[in-house]
Amino acid sequence: MLRLYTTKTQMYITGSALWDNSYGRTLLTMVLLWCVLVANGSIITFVLRPKLVGRTGAGVSAAQVQTHQQGQINAAQWVERLTRVDLAIAMVVALLGTALQFGGIEELF
């Protein structure tokens, strides 16, 4: 936001200008992709990580241990998938950020 005001381009995020030009659409796409990254990070932190950290206590049966370990394996696989998706999204966001220097992604192509 500070960059928009210092470069006198804050008009790109107000009113219909956000949709009317390449810069605004690129900026909106970046914000939406960052929201996806935040959602994925929240899923990893608050849903999957507790499953990976959880331990089995004494006096549990072998079946319970096996079920718990299978849950941990599934959680680890989901963390791996989400991390790969996050990496791809971050690369796209970096490309979009670079494109903003030239007026938006549509100006590059």
N, C-alpha and C positions, 0 to 999 in steps of 0.2 A: 504494500500500500504506500509506504514511504517513497519507494522508487517511482510509483505512478505520479505522486504529487511533485516530486523534485524534477521530473522530466515533463511536467505539464500534460500528462496523458491520462489524468484521472477521468476524463470524459468517456474513456473506453469501458468503464465499469458502471456507469450510471445510465439509467433509462434503456432505450432500445439500442443504444450504441454497442452494447455487449453482443448483440446478435448481428448487427449490421456490418461489421468489418472482421477481417481475418484476425487482427490482434485480439479483439474481444472474445472471439470463439476459441482461439488458442488458449487464452488465459482461463476461460471457463473450463475447457477440457483439462487443463493442468490441475485446477482446483478439484474437479470431480475425481481425477485419478489419485490425487493426494488423499481424498476422503476414502477411497478404496484401500489405500495403504494403511491408513489409520484403522479402518475396520479389520483388516487382516492382522495387524499388530495386536489389536484388542482380542481377537479370537485366539491368537497364539498365547498371549499373556494370561488371559483370564479363563480360558476354557481348556486349552491343550497342555499348557505348562503344568498346572496342578496334577494332571493325570500322569505326567512324566515324573514328577517329584514324589508322588505318593508311594508309600512303602507298605508292605504287608506286615502285620504284627505276628507275634508268637501265637501258636495254637490255631492257625488256619489250615484248612485242608489243602491237599495238593491240587484239587480242582479249583479252589479259590485262587491259589497262587497262579495257576495256569491262566485263568480268566483275567486276572489282574495284569499279568505279563502280556497277554494278547491285546488288552486295552492300551498298554503302554506302547506296544509296537504299532498299533493303528494310529495312536496320537503322534508318534514320531514320523510316520509316513505322511500324515496331514501337515505337520510342521514343515517337512521337506517340500511338499507340493506348494504350500503357501509361500515359502521362502523363494522358490523359483518364480512364482507368479509376481511376487514383490520385486524381484530383480528385474524382470521384464518390464513391469510398470515403471520402475525407477529409471530405466534406460529411455523409455518413451517420454517421461516427464523431463529428463535432461535434454532430449532432442527438442521438445516443445519450448523449454526455457531458452535454448539457443535460438530457436526460430523467432522468439519474441524480439530479439535484437534486430531482426530484419522485417518486422511488421507482422509476423504470424506465419503459421505453417503453410498457408496457401501462397504466400509470397515467394517461398523457396522453390515451389514446383511449378 
